[in-house]
Amino acid sequence: MRKTVLSTALITISIALISWGYKGHRAVATIAQKHLTANTAYAVSAYLNGEGMADVSTWADEHRNPTTGKWHFLNLPLGLNHQQFVDFVNHQSNDNVYGAILKEEAILKDNGSTSEQRTLALKYLIHLIGDAHQPMHISRAEDKGGNTIQLRFDNKGTNLHSLWDSKLIDHEGLSEEEIAKQYDWANETQIKKWQASGPIEWLWESYEISSELYADVKPGQNIDEAYYKKYIQTIHLRIDQAGIRLAGELNKLFNDTKVNLPKPEAVTPPATANTVQPQKVKLENSAASVGKEVIVTGKVYSSKDIGSMVLVNLGAAYPHQLLTIALKGEAKQLATRLSDKTITVKGTVIDFKGKPEIVVNEPSAVSINK
């Protein structure tokens, strides 16, 4: 669906951005949501413009930005003791997950931050605290956080990083709702203890686990059921800790905060003859319509569900598609009905890595032609 030929730098960035997977990040956010105070929950909802925390938890991965790519991980050598670890982190630049968490929290604490700045910082913080608890995000640079350590699991090729992002979670076979319920097991004593520590300690915990994981596999190894049973509880722990700590940080930031949002904008008047209407364009001209709201018709040749959205190819199968439709939110429910159909889509054309794309959130923006 997307271009796969990238520069080495961009490949490294893309690898770094993938973390916990769709289910894991949503579980962290869902657990956190359950442990917010009433005022914090109101503030979070206000700054997220009514979106749920789980819905924005993968935003930082979906909106990949080369300038923030390093925010999702921390590279260190193995064999550090706690003090060496702390010194190493403090002497690095702030261009890593530790520095990014501190930066986003500072924006949320700053009374001078705009609501837009707070919204962006909140989306990043929800995601990055999850990243900090994924052990393979606090690991070695030379193997890109385990991405180059090839393994086999469930009769398929994978790597150490991907195994911990999603493969072990998927193997468990739980739904999102079941994951959020079963993983959220901490009692009040544990919650208090977990929330008493700060980001440097969360990273140290991940570093200790990743050091063990490196020692416990060999390249090419077949990961068996015994490995899964040994470590799935560690995943439960890290996701629960991430959710509880995310809630703790948000409660500190927002529990006593009065939310100051901009005044509502005036209601947009009904369309008139002078209002700019979506322009009908031919499918083959989609690339020339970037930035414009259009109505375009084309045949669906292929699609792919990537968790947070379903990518639908019009005009030809990937990688020769003329236009990609990214179905998100409620629009995802349309995906199973579109195979080999001719559809009409209304939306704004964007450029995604050289390819025209329309992001669709509402089912009403897509119609199936008879």
DANORDA-V235334 format. One record per residue. N is the residue number from 1. RES is the residue in one small letter. SS is DSSP state (hx for helix, st for strand, lp for the rest). PSI is psi in whole degrees, 0 to 359 (* if undefined). OMEGA is omega as a letter, one per 40 degrees, with the letter a starting at -180 (* if undefined). Layout:
# DANORDA-V235334
N:RES:SS:PSI:OMEGA
N:RES:SS:PSI:OMEGA
This chain:
# DANORDA-V235334
1:m:lp:325:i
2:r:lp:166:i
3:k:lp:139:a
4:t:lp:350:a
5:v:lp:106:a
6:l:lp:162:i
7:s:lp:162:i
8:t:hx:321:a
9:a:hx:316:a
10:l:hx:327:i
11:i:hx:316:i
12:t:hx:318:i
13:i:hx:315:a
14:s:hx:318:i
15:i:hx:317:a
16:a:hx:333:a
17:l:hx:342:a
18:i:lp:120:a
19:s:lp:138:a
20:w:lp:343:a
21:g:hx:171:a
22:y:hx:310:a
23:k:hx:317:a
24:g:hx:312:a
25:h:hx:320:i
26:r:hx:325:i
27:a:hx:316:i
28:v:hx:312:a
29:a:hx:321:a
30:t:hx:318:i
31:i:hx:315:i
32:a:hx:316:a
33:q:hx:323:a
34:k:hx:343:a
35:h:lp:16:i
36:l:lp:148:i
37:t:lp:166:a
38:a:hx:317:a
39:n:hx:321:i
40:t:hx:317:i
41:a:hx:321:i
42:y:hx:314:a
43:a:hx:315:i
44:v:hx:314:i
45:s:hx:321:i
46:a:hx:313:a
47:y:hx:336:i
48:l:lp:10:i
49:n:lp:38:i
50:g:lp:352:i
51:e:lp:149:i
52:g:lp:156:i
53:m:hx:320:i
54:a:hx:323:a
55:d:hx:332:i
56:v:hx:359:a
57:s:lp:336:i
58:t:lp:7:a
59:w:hx:317:a
60:a:hx:334:i
61:d:hx:325:a
62:e:hx:329:i
63:h:lp:69:a
64:r:lp:129:a
65:n:lp:119:a
66:p:hx:332:a
67:t:hx:343:i
68:t:hx:11:a
69:g:hx:324:a
70:k:hx:354:a
71:w:hx:343:a
72:h:hx:359:a
73:f:lp:176:i
74:l:st:124:a
75:n:st:131:i
76:l:lp:157:i
77:p:lp:157:i
78:l:lp:164:i
79:g:lp:11:i
80:l:lp:141:i
81:n:lp:178:a
82:h:hx:312:a
83:q:hx:320:i
84:q:hx:321:i
85:f:hx:311:a
86:v:hx:315:i
87:d:hx:318:a
88:f:hx:313:a
89:v:hx:316:a
90:n:hx:338:a
91:h:hx:355:i
92:q:lp:168:i
93:s:lp:172:i
94:n:lp:7:a
95:d:lp:61:i
96:n:lp:180:a
97:v:hx:326:i
98:y:hx:308:i
99:g:hx:324:a
100:a:hx:319:i
101:i:hx:314:i
102:l:hx:320:a
103:k:hx:313:a
104:e:hx:324:i
105:e:hx:324:i
106:a:hx:321:i
107:i:hx:318:a
108:l:hx:334:i
109:k:hx:336:a
110:d:lp:118:i
111:n:lp:342:a
112:g:lp:355:i
113:s:lp:141:i
114:t:lp:165:i
115:s:hx:326:i
116:e:hx:318:i
117:q:hx:321:i
118:r:hx:320:i
119:t:hx:313:a
120:l:hx:315:a
121:a:hx:322:a
122:l:hx:318:i
123:k:hx:317:i
124:y:hx:316:a
125:l:hx:318:i
126:i:hx:320:a
127:h:hx:315:a
128:l:hx:327:i
129:i:hx:327:i
130:g:hx:314:i
131:d:hx:319:a
132:a:hx:336:a
133:h:lp:358:i
134:q:lp:111:a
135:p:hx:321:a
136:m:hx:2:i
137:h:hx:351:i
138:i:st:83:a
139:s:st:203:a
140:r:lp:145:i
141:a:lp:326:a
142:e:lp:336:i
143:d:lp:19:i
144:k:lp:49:i
145:g:lp:33:i
146:g:lp:1:a
147:n:lp:334:a
148:t:lp:3:i
149:i:lp:98:a
150:q:st:137:a
151:l:st:176:i
152:r:st:137:i
153:f:st:135:a
154:d:lp:40:i
155:n:lp:25:i
156:k:st:153:i
157:g:st:144:i
158:t:st:193:i
159:n:st:170:a
160:l:hx:321:a
161:h:hx:310:a
162:s:hx:324:i
163:l:hx:317:a
164:w:hx:336:i
165:d:hx:309:a
166:s:hx:332:a
167:k:hx:317:i
168:l:hx:322:i
169:i:hx:315:i
170:d:hx:322:a
171:h:hx:332:a
172:e:hx:332:i
173:g:lp:22:i
174:l:lp:151:i
175:s:lp:169:i
176:e:hx:317:a
177:e:hx:319:i
178:e:hx:321:i
179:i:hx:310:a
180:a:hx:324:a
181:k:hx:312:a
182:q:hx:329:a
183:y:hx:337:a
184:d:lp:80:a
185:w:lp:357:a
186:a:lp:140:i
187:n:lp:177:a
188:e:hx:322:i
189:t:hx:315:i
190:q:hx:318:i
191:i:hx:313:a
192:k:hx:318:i
193:k:hx:313:a
194:w:hx:319:a
195:q:hx:350:i
196:a:hx:342:a
197:s:lp:164:a
198:g:lp:180:a
199:p:hx:323:a
200:i:hx:325:i
201:e:hx:325:i
202:w:hx:319:a
203:l:hx:321:i
204:w:hx:318:i
205:e:hx:315:i
206:s:hx:321:i
207:y:hx:318:i
208:e:hx:320:a
209:i:hx:315:a
210:s:hx:326:i
211:s:hx:320:i
212:e:hx:320:a
213:l:hx:321:i
214:y:hx:320:a
215:a:hx:344:a
216:d:lp:3:i
217:v:lp:159:i
218:k:lp:144:i
219:p:lp:134:a
220:g:lp:357:a
221:q:lp:144:i
222:n:st:115:a
223:i:st:120:a
224:d:lp:182:a
225:e:hx:330:i
226:a:hx:320:i
227:y:hx:314:i
228:y:hx:311:a
229:k:hx:328:a
230:k:hx:321:a
231:y:hx:350:a
232:i:hx:329:i
233:q:hx:330:i
234:t:hx:320:i
235:i:hx:316:i
236:h:hx:312:a
237:l:hx:312:a
238:r:hx:322:i
239:i:hx:320:i
240:d:hx:316:i
241:q:hx:318:i
242:a:hx:315:a
243:g:hx:315:i
244:i:hx:317:a
245:r:hx:324:i
246:l:hx:314:i
247:a:hx:318:i
248:g:hx:316:i
249:e:hx:318:a
250:l:hx:322:i
251:n:hx:322:i
252:k:hx:322:a
253:l:hx:323:a
254:f:hx:349:a
255:n:lp:324:a
256:d:lp:21:a
257:t:lp:133:i
258:k:lp:125:a
259:v:lp:120:i
260:n:lp:103:i
261:l:lp:154:i
262:p:lp:154:i
263:k:lp:144:i
264:p:lp:143:i
265:e:lp:156:i
266:a:lp:147:i
267:v:lp:132:i
268:t:lp:127:a
269:p:lp:159:i
270:p:lp:153:a
271:a:lp:140:i
272:t:lp:184:a
273:a:lp:335:a
274:n:lp:354:a
275:t:lp:136:i
276:v:lp:123:a
277:q:lp:155:i
278:p:lp:141:a
279:q:st:131:i
280:k:st:127:i
281:v:st:156:i
282:k:lp:149:a
283:l:hx:319:a
284:e:hx:349:i
285:n:hx:10:a
286:s:hx:318:a
287:a:hx:337:i
288:a:hx:2:a
289:s:hx:19:a
290:v:lp:131:a
291:g:lp:354:a
292:k:lp:148:i
293:e:st:125:a
294:v:st:167:i
295:i:st:122:a
296:v:st:144:a
297:t:st:139:i
298:g:st:164:i
299:k:st:140:i
300:v:st:125:a
301:y:st:333:i
302:s:st:163:i
303:s:st:161:i
304:k:st:127:i
305:d:st:116:a
306:i:lp:20:i
307:g:lp:290:a
308:s:lp:344:i
309:m:lp:165:i
310:v:st:125:a
311:l:st:122:a
312:v:st:128:a
313:n:st:127:i
314:l:st:144:i
315:g:lp:332:i
316:a:lp:163:i
317:a:lp:156:i
318:y:lp:138:e
319:p:lp:21:a
320:h:lp:14:a
321:q:lp:149:i
322:l:lp:336:i
323:l:st:138:i
324:t:st:132:i
325:i:st:120:i
326:a:st:106:a
327:l:st:120:a
328:k:lp:166:i
329:g:hx:225:a
330:e:hx:336:a
331:a:hx:342:i
332:k:hx:332:a
333:q:hx:343:i
334:l:hx:340:a
335:a:hx:317:a
336:t:hx:349:a
337:r:hx:359:a
338:l:lp:350:a
339:s:lp:125:i
340:d:lp:14:i
341:k:lp:158:i
342:t:st:127:a
343:i:st:158:i
344:t:st:132:a
345:v:st:138:i
346:k:st:130:i
347:g:st:179:a
348:t:st:130:a
349:v:st:129:i
350:i:st:165:i
351:d:st:120:i
352:f:st:101:i
353:k:lp:48:i
354:g:lp:359:a
355:k:st:138:i
356:p:st:143:a
357:e:st:146:i
358:i:st:126:i
359:v:st:126:a
360:v:st:124:i
361:n:lp:334:a
362:e:lp:131:i
363:p:hx:332:a
364:s:hx:345:i
365:a:hx:352:a
366:v:st:131:i
367:s:st:142:i
368:i:st:123:a
369:n:lp:141:i
370:k:lp:*:*
